[in-house]
Amino acid sequence: MKHSGSQRVEVSLKRTVNEILLTVRDFGIGFDPEDAVRGRGLGLISMKERLNLVGGELSIDAHPQTGTTILSRVALKAV
């Protein structure tokens, strides 16, 4: 709500046989991810680094005025 201006957010956490998927979607003002990474904030960089530590990946689908969807994916290791 702070950054997007959206009053609505969808969060989904799923486990498949091979991975865990976390999706967060808002319906706010959106943004340009490339501009955000070049900016002063550490939010997106920090999320990517944390996922890298566990072999995960982060994808961002965001465009000005259309909202944002962030997908984090972490593979499950065989025990």
Backbone hydrogen bonds in HBPLUS format (Angstrom, degrees):
<---DONOR---> <-ACCEPTOR-->    atom                        ^
c    i                          cat <-CA-CA->   ^        H-A-AA   ^      H-
h    n   atom  resd res      DA  || num        DHA   H-A  angle D-A-AA Bond
n    s   type  num  typ     dist DA aas  dist angle  dist       angle   num
A0005-GLY N   A0001-MET O   3.13 MM   4  4.88 146.8  2.25 116.1 124.1     1
A0029-ILE N   A0004-SER O   2.92 MM  25  5.30 160.0  1.96 137.8 141.7     2
A0010-GLU N   A0025-ARG O   2.81 MM  15  5.11 163.0  1.84 151.2 157.2     3
A0025-ARG N   A0010-GLU O   2.85 MM  15  5.11 163.1  1.87 154.0 158.6     4
A0012-SER N   A0023-THR O   2.85 MM  11  5.09 157.1  1.90 150.1 155.2     5
A0023-THR N   A0012-SER O   2.82 MM  11  5.09 163.7  1.85 151.3 156.9     6
A0014-LYS N   A0021-LEU O   2.85 MM   7  5.15 164.1  1.87 152.3 157.8     7
A0021-LEU N   A0014-LYS O   2.81 MM   7  5.15 165.6  1.83 152.9 157.8     8
A0016-THR N   A0019-GLU O   2.80 MM   3  5.30 173.7  1.80 166.8 168.9     9
A0076-LEU N   A0018-ASN O   2.71 MM  58  5.30 172.1  1.71 133.7 135.5    10
A0020-ILE N   A0074-VAL O   2.80 MM  54  5.28 154.9  1.86 149.1 157.3    11
A0074-VAL N   A0020-ILE O   2.99 MM  54  5.28 158.1  2.04 150.5 157.1    12
A0022-LEU N   A0072-SER O   2.91 MM  50  5.18 165.4  1.93 152.4 156.8    13
A0072-SER N   A0022-LEU O   2.83 MM  50  5.18 166.2  1.85 154.3 159.1    14
A0024-VAL N   A0070-ILE O   2.91 MM  46  5.26 159.1  1.96 150.7 157.7    15
A0070-ILE N   A0024-VAL O   2.81 MM  46  5.26 165.6  1.83 155.0 159.6    16
A0026-ASP N   A0068-THR O   2.85 MM  42  5.41 157.9  1.90 155.0 162.6    17
A0068-THR N   A0026-ASP O   3.34 MM  42  5.41 143.3  2.49 115.9 125.5    18
A0065-GLN N   A0029-ILE O   2.44 MM  36  4.32 159.4  1.48 144.7 137.0    19
A0035-ASP N   A0032-ASP O   3.08 MM   3  5.42 119.3  2.47 108.1 122.1    20
A0036-ALA N   A0032-ASP O   3.07 MM   4  6.36 155.1  2.13 152.7 160.5    21
A0037-VAL N   A0033-PRO O   3.02 MM   4  6.26 155.0  2.09 150.6 155.4    22
A0038-ARG N   A0034-GLU O   3.24 MM   4  6.43 150.1  2.34 142.0 149.6    23
A0039-GLY N   A0035-ASP O   3.06 MM   4  6.17 121.3  2.42 138.1 153.0    24
A0039-GLY N   A0036-ALA O   3.21 MM   3  5.07 141.9  2.36  93.5 104.5    25
A0046-SER N   A0042-LEU O   2.76 MM   4  5.69 160.4  1.80 155.0 160.8    26
A0047-MET N   A0043-GLY O   3.04 MM   4  6.26 156.2  2.10 146.4 152.7    27
A0048-LYS N   A0044-LEU O   3.02 MM   4  6.24 164.0  2.04 151.0 154.8    28
A0049-GLU N   A0045-ILE O   2.97 MM   4  6.18 161.5  2.00 151.5 156.7    29
A0050-ARG N   A0046-SER O   2.99 MM   4  6.16 161.3  2.03 150.7 155.3    30
A0051-LEU N   A0047-MET O   3.07 MM   4  6.28 159.9  2.11 149.3 154.5    31
A0052-ASN N   A0048-LYS O   2.91 MM   4  6.12 151.8  1.99 147.2 155.6    32
A0053-LEU N   A0049-GLU O   3.12 MM   4  6.38 144.3  2.25 143.7 152.1    33
A0054-VAL N   A0051-LEU O   3.13 MM   3  5.44 141.4  2.29 104.9 114.9    34
A0056-GLY N   A0051-LEU O   2.62 MM   5  4.56 156.4  1.68 150.1 141.4    35
A0055-GLY N   A0052-ASN O   3.11 MM   3  4.87 166.6  2.13 105.1 107.3    36
A0057-GLU N   A0073-ARG O   2.87 MM  16  5.41 149.4  1.96 149.2 159.4    37
A0073-ARG N   A0057-GLU O   2.97 MM  16  5.41 160.9  2.01 156.7 162.1    38
A0059-SER N   A0071-LEU O   2.85 MM  12  5.22 157.4  1.90 151.6 158.8    39
A0071-LEU N   A0059-SER O   2.88 MM  12  5.22 167.5  1.90 154.8 159.1    40
A0061-ASP N   A0069-THR O   2.84 MM   8  5.12 168.1  1.85 158.6 162.3    41
A0069-THR N   A0061-ASP O   2.88 MM   8  5.12 153.6  1.95 139.0 147.8    42
A0066-THR N   A0063-HIS O   3.14 MM   3  5.64 159.0  2.18 144.0 140.0    43
